[in-house]
Structure formats: structure tokens, C-alpha cells
Amino acid sequence: MQQDQIKAYIKQVITNMPNDWLRLTTHRLDIYDESQAKFQFLDRFEEMYNAGNADEAALSELPTAYDYIRLGHPLSSVLEWTIAKLNGLTAGHVISFQSQTTPILAVLRKNLFANKKTLIAYSGNLPQHFDAEIVKRVYNYNFELHEVASPSEVPAFDGSTLYIGHQDDLFSVDFNDNIDFYLALHPTLGSVISVSSDHADYISEIQHVRRRETIAMTPANCHAAFKQLFDIPADATIDAAAHKNTVVNTIQNITEAHSKAVVCSSGLSTQYAIVMGLIDDALTNHPGKDIRIVIPPNCYGGTNDQGRRVAACIDNVSVMDLPVDGDHNMVQSIDTVLAQIAQEDAVPLIIAEIPTNPRVEVPDLIQLRDVLSKTRQTASGATAVDPVFILDQTFCPNVHFLGDNEILASVRTIAYVSGSKFPSGGKCTAGYAIANTKAAGLMNVIEKHLQLCDNEATDLQLQLLAEQMPSMLDRIAGAYANTRKFVNFIQETLPAAKINFVSEELAAQGFTPSVFSLDLPTQGDTHEERENYKRALNLKLINMMIQAIPTESKYCVSYGQLKGCYWTIPATSTQGTTKEEDKDYIARVALSANMDLDKHMQVFKEFVETL
């Protein structure tokens, strides 16, 4: 009787849900409390269920669930809640993944640090690209494999037991006393892992793997799972192969690179495949050498956190800081770091954003090329391993770094882009990576790890990229034009403000971002007073914009959107896991080619008049 009641309520929810639950890829900071993000949505949703309220208006007012897509979103949260309710589990103990493999890696990671043995019991086949040898050798995870006919045959084990089964019905969980983690693999939609009641301490660790190395089951696939539950006809089949061919050709045309390109479920899953693939390559071709992942300390928090998480798992991998902007020069910092790595006879993997985030700075590219291509010696006088430059090109995916006649042709360079930005205009999270000729041979091992983690783009993501990428260069040009006008207007209207944006000279070289950072003038007798005043002023400006132009101005962390203007404060959003001393409490503004620029300038003028 209760199961029928749950299903009836959920069917109403799926019928009445807001459109944003299917199409939004960036979280709304105006209804987001990060300290409560992992439970606030479900607490309120539970209250609505108890009241029998499934009205669209009420659903629209629910707080942001997790952080949209990667860590979770409304539909993944509702899916997990439904599976839990139907199986007598706690909602927080059910976690959906787009990947079939990454939840396995999440349990193995936790047990690595707990020094706990893991038994992987499976019925049928393991996930398609799961390679036990690589997972043990490269990821440093240890486990035993045991095939069983059904969950009831899972043996007792001194350690953690993860059961894996293939299921068309994700809403059925067949736990028993010998199973600690029950992983249901759906043939097309992803996977759902359920955690036993006495393993609650694994939940946040599993969620964090989902946040940093993959994504939650996509809204479209969660929706498809509910359609299966209610026998609603599925959407039409997507010709993924044709769309992927279009996307890859477009990537190669835009970048002027000829290597294999990979298309991934998100920007961070792209980066993870690159890093793990390069570590695999280093272990193979430079056995016994240490590996150094070099990362700017104030870059995007996901990049920073992911690199440190990888290094924590593998004995001969460590992270080195690379100060890149503000009072630091990227070229000088790279030269210093590479000299040190050469002395240690280690393998250097450098991750950097150009332009930098959030200061929007571009290094001297000739000097950058020279310092990256310089031949260095180890302490013993041998030739040091040359670096791989991993370039986050999300701000300016139009710049030609990778062509055979371009500035970085002499440097092993792999560029990657977050697809939720310009490539899709915010319609999906898929990312991509491609290499120049000198690094082209590395793309095979990167693709191998992308497939192992089951982090390739979904069919719908490929379709959205195929639709949106052909117009990307025009949208970049239009968005830059609006951004330049807005920056010039702010400089004239509030000359005391400090703006970080590219110069006209850099724009002429092709660096045409549509993001700038705004350091508002402040006042006070002490540093603390001045900092608090500026932070309050940031919020005042953002709130004025949102209230005056609610259809366009959003308190949101993304950019490259198809329309409107996004505002955020990096220290409280994209730099969430960055060390406090490296955070930037400034406003970051992202404009599109399609927006009412005159209205935004008018509101900014009104803001200045209140100072």
C-alpha cells in the first residue's frame, strides 16, 4: 500500500516538475546554502511528500539540490529518494552515477585509506571497460573478484563486499547481510549504488568521488528511469555515432589539431582521464620516477582538489603549487618549478588555465613556449623528462594553441574545455580534450582511462554539442563585444574599481573571453573592515542586478551561456575547496552575446550612485 502511495506521488512530481529540472546545468546560488546542500533539498521534499504536495510552484521553490549535475541535482535526488523509499533504505544511502565504473572506484578509494580489503562480487559481467590490472597498477587500489549467480550467493568476507548486478529495473535493491554495497548497473542509464546502514561513513566519500571525478546520473537519464517505472514511452533513439563524428570534426576544425579527440561527461571527468592517462604513461615509460602534478593554488577548486586527491592515492605522485597571476608570473613560476622537478629527476605534468581564473591574465606566450621547451638536466647530468602541458582552455576555446605552426607546437600540449560553457551554451556538462601533434600519441592512453572510468559523453550530450558547437565561435565573438563595452563603461563610471580583463592587444591576438573580475573600491581603517565592506558591496551589486533584470541576470557560477549575464564570487563558489589564503573575494561577471547590455549598464550606474 505504501509503495503504491510513493509511486503515485512521484508520478505527480514527474508530471509537474519544473522545466529547469531537466535542462539546468548550473546551480542557482540565490537558493543555495552550501553548508546544507547535501540534505536541504531532500528534507524539504520529504515535507512535501508527507503533505501530498506535488504542485509545480512548490517544486520550483525547493532549494538547490547539491550543486547541479556533478554532485547531484533535483531529479537525481528524487530518483535516489524513490529507490530508498521503495526498499526501506535511508535516502542518503542511495547514490546515482552516470558512470558504471566510478562507484566501484569510490569504494576502493575509501578502503585504500582505511587499509581495508575489498571483495567485488558480480553477476554476469563487470562493467565493459573495467580493467582490474590497470585499476591495481595505476590507481593503486586492491581488491578480489568473485563471480556469483545472484546476490544470495555472495559469501561472507573479512572486509568490505561490493555486489555488482545488471538490472533493467533500478528501483529494486536485493541486499543481504553479506553485502555492504549494492551496485545496480543499467544497460544505458548509468548506475545506482546503495550503502548498507552500518557503512554510513562511506557516503560522503562516495559523493565526493562523484563530485570530482565524474557526474551524477544526468537529468535526462533520471527522467528516463522514471519513465520506465511508470511504463511511459521512452524518447526517440539518438544517433550518437553521427553526433560524435560531428563533434570531433568540429573540435579538430576549431583547434586546428589533428589528434584523436575525446568527449567526456564533464570538464572534471575530462581532466581526470587526462591525469590518470598521463600517470599510466609515466609509470610505463619512466618506471621508478616520481610524478609531479603542478597546479595553480588559486585555480578552479575542482581542479585543485582533484589533483590532490589523485596524489593522495599513489605513492610516487605529489602536487606542487604553481603561482600564476596577481603578483606572480606564470612563466617565471613554471621555470622555477621545472628546474626543481628536473633536479629530482621526476616527471612533470603541468595544469594551467589561459587566461587565468579569476584574474583573466595571459602570460607572454613566446616566453611560455621557451620555458616549457627548455632542455634541463637532472642532478646527475642526464636529460630531464620534458613536461606535458595540460591547458584548460575553457575561457578561450577559440585560441589556436595546438596547430602545427602555433606557439606551443614544440611543447607536448593537451587542451581541454568544459562543455557546459561555450561548447553547449550551458545545455549540458560534457567536455572534450585534444592534443597537438607532439602529444598526439598520449591520446590513446587518455581515452583508455576515460573508458575505464565510463566517463564518455552520453548520447544526449553528444547531440547537444553537435547542435551548439557550430555556432560557438560566433557566440564567443558576440559575447566578447558585449563584455568589452561593459568593462569600458564600468571604467568610466567607477574608475576606482579594479578590473581584471584582457587588454585590447591580447584581444587582437584572439584572446576574447567574456568573463572579467571586478574588484570594487572599499573603505575602512583596518584590513578586516575593508574586506568586509567590499564583500558586502559585491553582494549589493549582484542583488541589484538580479532584482532589476531577473530574466537575464543570474547569481550563477558558469559562463559561455546562450543568453543573459551571470554573476558569482569565486571564493564562495568555484574556489570552494581552495585554501582560504588563496581565495578571491571579488565579483566575477560573465556576459553572453544575447542580453540587454544597456539595461545592465543602467543598473550599474544606479549602483554607483548609491556609493
JOZIDA-V420187 format. One record per helix or strand. SS is the DSSP state (h for helix, s for strand). FROM is the first residue (numbers start at 0). LEN is the number of residues. Records with the same first field share a line. If there is no record, write none. Layout:
SS = FROM-LEN  FROM-LEN
This chain:
h = 1-15  19-4  28-3  33-3  39-12  55-5  73-13  90-3  101-13  131-6  150-3  196-17  218-11  239-16  266-19  300-13  329-14  364-9  436-16  458-35  503-5  526-22  569-3  579-3  596-13
s = 27-1  93-4  117-5  143-4  159-7  180-6  189-6  261-3  290-5  316-5  346-7  376-1  382-1  387-5  411-6  430-5  455-1  497-3  514-5  552-4  564-5  586-5
